[in-house]
Amino acid sequence: MDDNQAVSRKIVILGRKIRNKRNVFAKALSLTSEQADALRYFADAPRRTITDFKDYRQITHQTARLIVKRLVDRQLLQLEANPNDGRAKLVSLTAAGRVKWQQLDRHIASTSQTLFTGFTPEEQRRFLAMLDQISQNLEGVDVF
């Protein structure tokens, strides 16, 4: 295994560890990982549509609609008419949804703090720049 393969493998393993930690926490909040992602998306991008969420997550419209529907049924998200498009609904967090999102956000902040223990701010900036470059390298390329 060459250095590039070793680095790629470490990135995949790190991603899995972070995702697993997040999934365990989401489950403790009675959320699926997809629902947790939806809450985070609509907290960061309020009054967006299901189509916006679908495009962001790169999932089918049916899957996005089902995730949102389940969160609406649980009163964590609400839908309102879109004044610009009568066919689409705008999605936003309810008060209960904001509470769940704040719990998720605190967990993410704690995980981030743990990840970067021992790193200087400059090392964090350089690491972020490297991750951005890696992400750009993958744009439009079928790698695996």
Secondary structure, DSSP 8 states (H G I E B T S, - for coil): --HHHHHHHHHHHHHHHHHHHHHHHHHHTT--HHHHHHHHHHHHSTTB-HHHHHHHHT--HHHHHHHHHHHHHTTSEEEEE-TT-TT-EEEEE-HHHHHHHHHHHHHHHHHHHHHTTT--HHHHHHHHHHHHHHHHHHTT----
